[in-house]
Structures are given as structure tokens and as C-alpha cells.
Amino acid sequence: MPRSTRLVPLLAASASALTLSACATVGPNFKAPEGPKGPAAAGFAMTGDAAAPGVRLSPDARTAGPWWQAFGSADLDGAIRQALADSPSIAEARAALEKAQHQARAVRGGQFAQVDANAAAERERINLAAFGFSGFPGLPPISSPTINLYQVGGSVSYDLDLFGGKKRATEQANAKAEAMARQADAAYLTLSGNIAMQAMKIASLRAQIAESQAIVADDRRVIEIVRQAEAAGGEAHAALSGGVAQLAEDEALLPPLQRDLDIARHQMALLVGKSPSEWTAPDFDLKTLKAPAEIPVSLPSQMVRNRPDILAAEADLHAATAAIGVAVAAQYPDIKLSAVLTQEAIKPGDIFQADSAAWTVLGGLTAPVFHGGTLKANRAAAEADARISLARYEQTVLKAFVQVSDVLSDLGTDQQSITSLELVNQAAEAGAQDAQNALRLGGGPMVDVVQAQRTLSRARRALVEAQGRRMSDLVALYAATATDWRAAR
């Protein structure tokens, strides 16, 4: 092989070796923010908050499989798994992550030697007159020759990256890809949580509808009792109006509940990635959904290492920190090496001859001298952006802690409400039964029956609503503490 044709591989190897050489890397090195310390690490509750029953703080809270399996519903498990596979929001998150990863690889490629090849063929008419050859006196003018020119070559360029600007740019791109990966995780967690929340809403609304229908049936029985009493002469006809009014009032509650149920089922179809006409939400039953007896919850110091939104904010902070290094490196000199090898010939068969070779080796130094303050301003802006990212990270952590605190407090009051409403229901059922028995035996007025039935109706609906609210708050707790969901992917 001619010596000249070995120039490109030699330069490429030299440039690759330079890639591995140690250069200074300016700018701050990223350090992950420390987790909460002191009293904050002990828990989430504020002094005076209601205690959530069944919640156990743990330094490493895990569940056996995806968190929603704790509710013991095969329908819920199937709906969430289908959504994780088919939802457009998940497809969007995956594509965004893939885009960020490819962009990071593209930026990283700039750290290495850049090798390009080129080939050209041209036909050229040489204007001899332009060079002063117009002919000789007494002789015909010299005609301009027309030639073909063939060219094959390659080039190698390499940026020494003396102060690590490209390294910091690669670090920044990798951090952005990491942030996108965490956002994809957040999309998985959010979707699973939203589907579970809709499932609990469907179950609660179905239970409320069932209770309302039972109450309507009771109203009709009360009216029948009044009619029997009226026929026996023990009750005036006017007494019937109270029972009829109560029936109409209770029947009026059914359409809004059915409307809300339809909307909840349609919303679940949307979350699953289907239209309502091609997919039907399961008939979730509040009675068959299990409330976990115990829920392990991560300590605050551990939760900041688990919640995807917090980790995404941390990765954004990392990217902003690396951007400072990029801006600082731009203020320092830079050296770029390049080499070009060209084989040129008039005839194609001569293009690879040794005497057809031409080459250029260049080392160039660029140093900023005056840019009107642009470089300094870019660095200051990058430093300010890093402070913005740090503040956003801290705000994200605080919001996460408050969210968990709110849910834990809600669960505490949920249990208190359910306990109280169960006692109210027991008393209301007994009161309604006593009033009906008294009316049937002629010892009590119809107004007492209607009032007792109204009290029982309110107590039943309130209990069902409280039970559904507790199940929804349990879902919110799992999602807020970023309990494991990855096993389903």
C-alpha cells in the first residue's frame, strides 16, 4: 500500500488515542442533594394529625408484586396491565425516552474522532486566458482545454476538548436522558394509580346506587304499610304524602349517580387506551375489594430515592450543573486537529497512483478574546439555571412529603368516619324498625316512620361513601409513596 494511503488510518488511530488522553474538565462536579435529616426522617405526620391505621414506616418498604395486587382484584390487575401495554400516554413516554437516549448517544459521539469520506467527478474547461495565455503573434489562438477530474479522499478531525466542554455536554445529555427515564417511570406510576382510583370510584358508585335502590325499595314498603293502615282506618290519607315525598327524593338521587358511574367507566376506557364502544370496564365491587391490613411506607429519607418525580428533578439538576461546565469551557482555548487525504487524477485508472495523492494536516488553536460579554453571560445564566433546578428539586421533595402527609391524615379521618357511621347505621336501622313496628301495631304516627327512614337513608349513603373514600385514599397512598410497580412491566 502506498505510504500516502496509510495516512488516514494512522491519523484516525492517533486521534482515537488522543480521545483517551486526560484533559481538564472545568465546571462543578454534580453531587446528589442529601435527603432529609433530623426530625424530618422520623415520619410524615404533623403534630396533631390523625393517625392512619395499618400504616407502618419502614426503611425499605416493599410489596409482594405490584402494589395494586394488595386489593385482591383480578379485574384491577388485568385493567392496569392492559393499560401499561396499550395506553397512548405510555407509548408517548417510551418514545420520548428513546429520543432522549439517542440524543445522548449523538452528543457522546462528538467526543470521538470524526472520519468522513468523499468522492467526486467533474468535467472542467480551463480558461487559459485567465492565466495570460492568449496565444502567440502570427499563430492561431490557443484553445482552452477541457479535462475530466476524478477525486477520492477522506478526512479526520478531532477536538482535543482541552477543558472538557464536550465531556460536560455528554454528561448533560446523559442526565437529560435519565430525567426522561424517570418521567417515564412517573407515567407508569401515575397511570396505574389513576386506573386504580377509577376502579375504586366505580366500586363506590355502584355501592351507592345499590344502597339507593334498596332505600327506594324500603320507601315503597313504608308507603304500602301506610296504605294498609289507612285502609284499616288507623291513619289519615294525609299521612301518605310524607312517604311519597321521601320516595321521590330518594329516586331523584339515582340518575346523578348513574351519570357519574358512566363517566367513571368511560374514563377508565380512556386510561386503558380504548374507546368506550370497544372496551367495557369491569363491574368492580366494593365488598370484594380488600383493604390491606398493613401498608409499609418508606421513610422520607428513602422515599426521595424511590419517587420518580423526585428522581427526575434530581436528574434535571444534574443536567443544569453539567451545563455550567459547558459554559465555562467555552471561555477557554480549544485545539482541533484535522487531516485530509485526496487522490486526484484525470483518468480513473490513475486515481490510486502514488503521485496522485495530496494531503493536508492541520492543527488549529481557537481562543476567545472578545465576545461582548456573551461567554461570561452564558456562564452566569447557566449558574442561575442550576439554582432554579435546585429550587425546583427542593419544591418537588416538599410537595411529595405534603402529599403523603395529606393522604395519611385522610386515612386516619376515614377510619374515624367509618367507625362512627357504622354505629350511626346500627342505631338508624334499629330506629327505623321500631318506628315501622309501632306504626304497624297502631302505636306510632307515620311521620316517625318517614323521619326514621330518612335518617337511615342518609346514614347508609354516608357509610358507603366513606368506605369508597377510604379505598381511594389507600390507592393514593401507594402512588404517593412510589410503592413498587415495576414487576408489571
C-alpha positions as CSV (number, residue, x, y, z in Angstrom):
1,M,0.0,0.0,0.0
2,P,1.4,3.4,-0.9
3,R,2.6,5.4,2.1
4,S,0.1,8.2,1.4
5,T,-2.9,5.8,1.5
6,R,-1.9,4.7,5.0
7,L,-2.1,8.3,6.3
8,V,-5.9,8.3,7.1
9,P,-5.9,5.1,9.2
10,L,-2.8,6.4,11.0
11,L,-4.4,9.7,11.8
12,A,-7.6,8.0,12.8
13,A,-5.7,5.8,15.2
14,S,-3.8,8.8,16.6
15,A,-7.0,10.7,17.1
16,S,-8.6,7.8,18.9
17,A,-5.7,7.6,21.2
18,L,-6.0,11.3,21.9
19,T,-9.6,10.6,22.8
20,L,-8.5,8.6,25.7
21,S,-5.9,11.1,26.9
22,A,-6.7,13.0,30.1
23,C,-7.8,16.6,29.7
24,A,-9.0,19.1,32.3
25,T,-12.7,19.2,32.9
26,V,-13.9,22.5,34.2
27,G,-17.1,23.3,36.0
28,P,-18.6,21.9,39.1
29,N,-19.0,18.2,39.6
30,F,-22.5,17.1,40.4
31,K,-23.4,15.8,43.9
32,A,-26.8,14.5,44.5
33,P,-28.8,16.5,47.1
34,E,-28.8,15.0,50.5
35,G,-32.1,13.5,51.8
36,P,-33.9,15.0,54.8
37,K,-32.2,14.8,58.1
38,G,-33.1,15.0,61.7
39,P,-36.8,15.1,62.8
40,A,-38.0,15.0,59.2
41,A,-36.6,11.5,58.8
42,A,-38.9,10.1,61.5
43,G,-42.1,10.3,59.6
44,F,-44.6,12.5,57.6
45,A,-47.3,13.5,60.1
46,M,-47.6,16.9,61.6
47,T,-48.3,17.1,65.3
48,G,-52.0,16.7,65.9
49,D,-52.7,14.8,62.6
50,A,-55.0,11.8,62.8
51,A,-53.0,8.5,62.9
52,A,-53.5,6.3,59.9
53,P,-54.4,2.7,61.0
54,G,-52.3,-0.1,59.4
55,V,-49.5,2.1,58.1
56,R,-46.0,1.1,59.1
57,L,-43.0,3.2,58.4
58,S,-40.1,1.1,57.0
59,P,-36.6,2.0,55.8
60,D,-37.2,-0.3,52.8
61,A,-40.9,-0.7,52.1
62,R,-41.7,-3.3,49.5
63,T,-44.8,-5.2,48.5
64,A,-45.0,-8.7,47.1
65,G,-45.5,-7.8,43.4
66,P,-47.2,-4.7,42.0
67,W,-48.8,-2.6,44.7
68,W,-52.4,-2.9,43.3
69,Q,-52.5,-6.6,43.9
70,A,-52.9,-5.9,47.6
71,F,-56.5,-5.1,46.8
72,G,-57.1,-8.7,45.7
73,S,-58.9,-7.9,42.4
74,A,-58.0,-9.8,39.3
75,D,-60.1,-7.3,37.3
76,L,-58.0,-4.4,38.6
77,D,-54.8,-6.3,37.9
78,G,-55.9,-7.1,34.3
79,A,-57.0,-3.5,33.6
80,I,-53.8,-2.0,34.8
81,R,-51.6,-4.5,32.9
82,Q,-53.6,-3.8,29.7
83,A,-53.2,-0.1,30.2
84,L,-49.5,-0.4,30.7
85,A,-49.3,-2.2,27.4
86,D,-51.8,-0.2,25.3
87,S,-52.1,3.3,26.7
88,P,-51.0,6.1,24.3
89,S,-49.6,8.0,27.3
90,I,-47.2,5.2,28.0
91,A,-46.3,4.9,24.3
92,E,-45.6,8.6,24.3
93,A,-43.4,8.3,27.4
94,R,-41.5,5.4,25.8
95,A,-40.9,7.3,22.6
96,A,-39.7,10.4,24.5
97,L,-37.3,8.3,26.5
98,E,-35.9,6.6,23.3
99,K,-35.5,10.0,21.7
100,A,-33.5,11.3,24.7
101,Q,-31.3,8.3,24.8
102,H,-30.5,8.6,21.1
103,Q,-29.8,12.3,21.5
104,A,-27.4,11.5,24.4
105,R,-25.6,9.0,22.1
106,A,-25.3,11.6,19.4
107,V,-23.8,14.1,21.8
108,R,-21.3,11.5,23.1
109,G,-20.2,10.8,19.5
110,G,-18.9,14.3,19.3
111,Q,-16.1,13.3,21.8
112,F,-14.5,11.0,19.3
113,A,-12.6,11.5,16.1
114,Q,-14.9,12.3,13.2
115,V,-14.0,10.5,10.0
116,D,-15.6,11.3,6.6
117,A,-15.1,10.0,3.1
118,N,-15.8,11.8,-0.1
119,A,-15.7,11.2,-3.9
120,A,-16.3,13.5,-6.8
121,A,-16.1,13.5,-10.6
122,E,-16.1,16.7,-12.6
123,R,-15.6,18.0,-16.1
124,E,-13.8,21.4,-16.4
125,R,-12.9,23.7,-19.2
126,I,-9.7,25.6,-18.3
127,N,-9.7,29.2,-19.3
128,L,-6.1,29.8,-20.3
129,A,-6.8,33.5,-21.0
130,A,-7.3,33.9,-17.2
131,F,-3.7,32.9,-16.7
132,G,-2.4,35.2,-19.5
133,F,-2.1,32.6,-22.3
134,S,-3.9,34.2,-25.2
135,G,-1.7,32.8,-27.9
136,F,1.5,33.9,-29.9
137,P,1.7,36.5,-32.6
138,G,1.1,35.1,-36.1
139,L,-0.3,31.8,-34.7
140,P,-3.9,30.8,-34.2
141,P,-5.3,31.4,-30.7
142,I,-4.7,28.7,-28.1
143,S,-7.9,26.8,-27.4
144,S,-8.9,26.2,-23.8
145,P,-8.6,22.5,-22.9
146,T,-11.5,20.5,-21.4
147,I,-10.5,17.9,-18.8
148,N,-12.1,15.3,-16.5
149,L,-11.0,15.2,-12.9
150,Y,-11.7,12.3,-10.5
151,Q,-11.2,12.6,-6.8
152,V,-11.4,10.2,-3.9
153,G,-10.4,11.1,-0.4
154,G,-11.1,11.2,3.3
155,S,-10.8,13.5,6.3
156,V,-10.2,13.1,10.0
157,S,-11.0,15.7,12.6
158,Y,-10.7,15.7,16.4
159,D,-11.4,18.2,19.1
160,L,-8.9,17.8,21.9
161,D,-11.5,19.2,24.3
162,L,-8.8,20.6,26.5
163,F,-11.2,21.8,29.2
164,G,-13.9,19.2,28.9
165,G,-16.7,21.1,27.3
166,K,-17.7,18.1,25.2
167,K,-17.5,15.8,28.2
168,R,-19.7,18.1,30.1
169,A,-22.1,18.3,27.2
170,T,-22.2,14.5,27.2
171,E,-22.8,14.5,30.9
172,Q,-25.7,16.9,30.4
173,A,-27.2,14.9,27.7
174,N,-27.0,11.7,29.7
175,A,-28.6,13.5,32.7
176,K,-31.5,14.6,30.4
177,A,-32.0,11.1,29.3
178,E,-32.0,9.9,32.9
179,A,-34.6,12.6,33.7
180,M,-36.7,11.3,30.8
181,A,-36.4,7.7,32.1
182,R,-37.6,8.9,35.5
183,Q,-40.5,10.7,33.8
184,A,-41.4,7.5,32.0
185,D,-41.4,5.7,35.4
186,A,-43.7,8.5,36.7
187,A,-46.0,7.9,33.8
188,Y,-46.3,4.2,34.7
189,L,-47.0,5.0,38.3
190,T,-49.5,7.8,37.5
191,L,-51.4,5.6,35.0
192,S,-51.6,2.7,37.4
193,G,-52.7,5.0,40.2
194,N,-55.4,6.7,38.1
195,I,-56.8,3.4,36.9
196,A,-57.0,2.1,40.5
197,M,-58.6,5.3,41.5
198,Q,-61.2,5.0,38.8
199,A,-61.8,1.4,39.9
200,M,-62.5,2.5,43.4
201,K,-64.8,5.2,42.2
202,I,-66.7,2.7,40.1
203,A,-67.0,0.4,43.0
204,S,-68.1,3.2,45.3
205,L,-70.7,4.5,42.9
206,R,-72.1,1.0,42.3
207,A,-72.4,0.5,46.0
208,Q,-74.1,3.9,46.4
209,I,-76.5,3.0,43.6
210,A,-77.3,-0.4,45.2
211,E,-77.9,1.3,48.5
212,S,-80.1,3.9,46.9
213,Q,-82.1,1.2,45.1
214,A,-82.5,-0.6,48.4
215,I,-83.6,2.6,50.1
216,V,-86.2,3.2,47.3
217,A,-87.5,-0.4,47.9
218,D,-87.8,0.4,51.6
219,D,-89.7,3.6,50.8
220,R,-92.2,1.6,48.8
221,R,-92.6,-0.8,51.6
222,V,-93.3,2.1,54.0
223,I,-95.9,3.5,51.7
224,E,-97.5,0.1,51.5
225,I,-97.7,0.0,55.3
226,V,-99.3,3.4,55.3
227,R,-101.9,2.3,52.8
228,Q,-102.7,-0.8,54.8
229,A,-103.0,1.4,57.9
230,E,-105.3,3.8,56.1
231,A,-107.4,1.0,54.8
232,A,-107.8,-0.2,58.3
233,G,-108.8,3.2,59.5
234,G,-105.7,3.8,61.6
235,E,-104.1,6.5,59.6
236,A,-105.3,9.6,57.7
237,H,-104.8,9.9,54.0
238,A,-102.6,13.0,54.5
239,A,-100.0,10.8,56.3
240,L,-99.3,9.2,52.9
241,S,-97.8,12.4,51.5
242,G,-94.7,12.2,53.7
243,G,-93.8,8.7,52.5
244,V,-94.4,9.6,48.8
245,A,-92.2,12.7,49.1
246,Q,-89.4,10.6,50.7
247,L,-89.7,8.1,47.8
248,A,-89.5,10.8,45.2
249,E,-86.5,12.4,46.9
250,D,-84.6,9.1,47.1
251,E,-85.4,8.2,43.5
252,A,-84.0,11.5,42.3
253,L,-80.6,10.5,43.7
254,L,-80.3,7.6,41.2
255,P,-79.8,9.5,37.9
256,P,-76.8,11.6,39.0
257,L,-75.2,8.5,40.5
258,Q,-75.7,6.6,37.3
259,R,-74.3,9.5,35.3
260,D,-71.2,9.6,37.5
261,L,-70.8,5.9,37.1
262,D,-71.0,6.1,33.3
263,I,-68.3,8.9,33.3
264,A,-66.0,6.9,35.5
265,R,-66.3,3.8,33.3
266,H,-65.6,5.9,30.2
267,Q,-62.6,7.5,31.9
268,M,-61.2,4.0,32.6
269,A,-61.5,3.1,29.0
270,L,-59.6,6.2,28.1
271,L,-56.8,5.3,30.6
272,V,-56.7,1.8,29.1
273,G,-56.3,3.2,25.7
274,K,-59.6,2.1,24.3
275,S,-62.8,3.8,23.2
276,P,-66.0,3.1,25.3
277,S,-67.6,1.3,22.4
278,E,-64.7,-1.3,22.2
279,W,-63.9,-1.9,25.8
280,T,-66.1,-2.2,28.9
281,A,-64.8,-1.5,32.4
282,P,-65.2,-4.4,34.9
283,D,-68.0,-4.2,37.5
284,F,-65.8,-3.5,40.5
285,D,-67.5,-4.4,43.8
286,L,-66.6,-2.5,47.0
287,K,-67.4,-5.6,49.0
288,T,-64.9,-7.8,47.2
289,L,-62.1,-5.3,47.2
290,K,-59.8,-6.0,50.1
291,A,-58.4,-3.2,52.2
292,P,-54.8,-4.2,53.1
293,A,-54.4,-4.8,56.8
294,E,-51.0,-3.2,56.8
295,I,-49.2,-0.9,54.4
296,P,-45.4,-0.5,54.6
297,V,-44.4,3.1,53.9
298,S,-40.9,4.3,53.2
299,L,-39.2,6.8,55.5
300,P,-38.8,10.3,54.0
301,S,-35.1,9.8,53.5
302,Q,-35.7,6.6,51.5
303,M,-38.7,7.9,49.6
304,V,-36.6,10.6,47.9
305,R,-34.6,7.7,46.3
306,N,-37.8,6.0,45.1
307,R,-40.3,8.6,43.8
308,P,-39.9,9.0,40.0
309,D,-40.8,12.7,40.1
310,I,-38.1,13.5,42.7
311,L,-35.5,11.5,40.8
312,A,-36.5,13.3,37.6
313,A,-36.0,16.6,39.3
314,E,-32.6,15.4,40.6
315,A,-31.6,14.4,37.0
316,D,-32.7,17.8,35.8
317,L,-30.4,19.4,38.4
318,H,-27.6,17.2,37.2
319,A,-28.1,18.4,33.7
320,A,-28.1,22.0,34.8
321,T,-24.9,21.5,36.7
322,A,-23.2,20.0,33.7
323,A,-24.3,22.9,31.6
324,I,-22.2,25.2,33.8
325,G,-19.2,23.2,32.7
326,V,-20.1,23.6,29.1
327,A,-20.4,27.4,29.5
328,V,-17.1,27.6,31.5
329,A,-15.2,25.5,28.9
330,A,-16.3,27.9,26.1
331,Q,-14.3,30.6,27.9
332,Y,-11.0,28.7,27.4
333,P,-8.9,28.0,24.4
334,D,-9.5,24.9,22.2
335,I,-7.4,22.9,19.8
336,K,-8.7,21.0,16.9
337,L,-6.7,18.6,14.7
338,S,-7.6,17.6,11.2
339,A,-6.1,15.7,8.3
340,V,-7.3,15.4,4.7
341,L,-6.1,12.9,2.1
342,T,-7.1,13.3,-1.5
343,Q,-6.4,11.1,-4.5
344,E,-6.9,13.1,-7.7
345,A,-6.4,12.1,-11.3
346,I,-7.5,13.0,-14.8
347,K,-8.0,9.3,-15.7
348,P,-10.0,7.0,-13.4
349,G,-7.3,4.3,-13.7
350,D,-4.6,6.7,-12.3
351,I,-6.6,7.8,-9.2
352,F,-4.8,5.4,-6.8
353,Q,-1.3,6.0,-8.1
354,A,1.2,7.3,-5.5
355,D,1.8,10.5,-7.4
356,S,-2.0,11.3,-7.4
357,A,-2.0,11.8,-3.7
358,A,-2.4,15.1,-1.9
359,W,-2.8,15.6,1.9
360,T,-3.1,18.2,4.5
361,V,-2.6,18.1,8.2
362,L,-3.8,20.9,10.3
363,G,-3.7,21.8,14.0
364,G,-5.8,24.9,14.9
365,L,-6.0,26.8,18.1
366,T,-9.0,28.9,18.9
367,A,-9.0,31.2,22.0
368,P,-11.9,33.6,22.9
369,V,-10.7,37.2,23.1
370,F,-13.7,39.4,22.9
371,H,-17.3,38.4,22.5
372,G,-19.0,41.4,24.0
373,G,-19.6,39.7,27.3
374,T,-21.6,36.8,25.7
375,L,-19.5,34.0,27.2
376,K,-19.5,35.4,30.7
377,A,-23.2,36.0,30.5
378,N,-23.8,32.4,29.3
379,R,-21.9,31.1,32.3
380,A,-23.9,33.3,34.7
381,A,-27.1,32.2,33.1
382,A,-26.1,28.5,33.4
383,E,-25.3,29.1,37.1
384,A,-28.7,30.7,37.6
385,D,-30.4,27.9,35.8
386,A,-28.7,25.4,38.2
387,R,-30.1,27.4,41.1
388,I,-33.5,27.3,39.6
389,S,-33.2,23.5,39.2
390,L,-32.2,23.1,42.8
391,A,-35.1,25.1,44.0
392,R,-37.5,23.0,41.8
393,Y,-36.0,19.8,43.2
394,E,-36.5,21.0,46.8
395,Q,-40.0,22.1,46.0
396,T,-40.7,18.7,44.4
397,V,-39.5,17.0,47.6
398,L,-41.6,19.2,49.8
399,K,-44.7,18.6,47.7
400,A,-44.1,14.9,47.9
401,F,-43.9,15.0,51.7
402,V,-47.0,17.1,52.0
403,Q,-48.9,14.7,49.6
404,V,-48.0,11.7,51.7
405,S,-48.9,13.7,54.9
406,D,-52.3,14.6,53.5
407,V,-53.1,11.0,52.5
408,L,-52.1,9.6,55.8
409,S,-54.2,12.2,57.6
410,D,-57.1,11.4,55.2
411,L,-56.8,7.7,56.1
412,G,-56.9,8.5,59.8
413,T,-60.1,10.5,59.5
414,D,-61.6,7.9,57.0
415,Q,-61.3,5.2,59.7
416,Q,-62.8,7.5,62.3
417,S,-65.7,8.3,60.0
418,I,-66.4,4.7,59.1
419,T,-66.4,3.7,62.8
420,S,-68.8,6.4,63.7
421,L,-71.0,5.8,60.7
422,E,-71.3,2.1,61.4
423,L,-72.6,3.0,64.8
424,V,-75.0,5.5,63.3
425,N,-76.3,2.9,60.8
426,Q,-76.9,0.4,63.6
427,A,-78.9,3.0,65.6
428,A,-80.7,4.2,62.5
429,E,-81.7,0.7,61.4
430,A,-83.0,0.0,64.9
431,G,-84.9,3.3,65.0
432,A,-86.5,2.6,61.6
433,Q,-87.5,-0.9,62.6
434,D,-89.0,0.4,65.8
435,A,-91.0,3.1,64.0
436,Q,-92.3,0.7,61.4
437,N,-93.3,-1.8,64.1
438,A,-95.0,1.0,66.1
439,L,-96.9,2.1,63.1
440,R,-98.0,-1.4,62.2
441,L,-99.3,-2.0,65.7
442,G,-101.0,1.3,65.8
443,G,-98.7,2.8,68.4
444,G,-96.9,5.4,66.4
445,P,-97.6,8.0,63.7
446,M,-96.5,7.9,60.1
447,V,-94.3,10.9,60.5
448,D,-92.0,9.0,62.8
449,V,-91.6,6.2,60.2
450,V,-90.7,8.7,57.4
451,Q,-88.3,10.6,59.6
452,A,-86.6,7.3,60.8
453,Q,-86.4,6.1,57.2
454,R,-84.8,9.4,56.1
455,T,-82.2,9.2,58.9
456,L,-81.4,5.6,57.8
457,S,-81.1,6.6,54.2
458,R,-78.6,9.3,54.9
459,A,-76.6,7.0,57.2
460,R,-76.4,4.2,54.6
461,R,-75.2,6.6,51.8
462,A,-72.7,8.3,54.1
463,L,-71.2,4.9,55.1
464,V,-70.8,3.7,51.6
465,E,-69.3,7.0,50.5
466,A,-66.8,6.8,53.4
467,Q,-65.8,3.2,52.6
468,G,-65.2,4.2,48.9
469,R,-63.2,7.2,50.0
470,R,-61.0,5.1,52.2
471,M,-60.3,2.7,49.3
472,S,-59.4,5.7,47.1
473,D,-57.1,7.1,49.8
474,L,-55.3,3.8,50.0
475,V,-54.7,3.9,46.3
476,A,-53.4,7.5,46.7
477,L,-51.0,6.4,49.5
478,Y,-49.5,3.6,47.3
479,A,-49.0,6.1,44.5
480,A,-47.7,8.9,46.7
481,T,-45.1,6.7,48.3
482,A,-44.0,5.2,44.9
483,T,-44.5,1.7,46.1
484,D,-43.1,-0.8,43.7
485,W,-44.9,-1.1,40.3
486,R,-42.1,-2.3,38.0
487,A,-42.9,-6.0,38.2
488,A,-45.9,-5.4,35.9
489,R,-43.8,-4.0,33.0
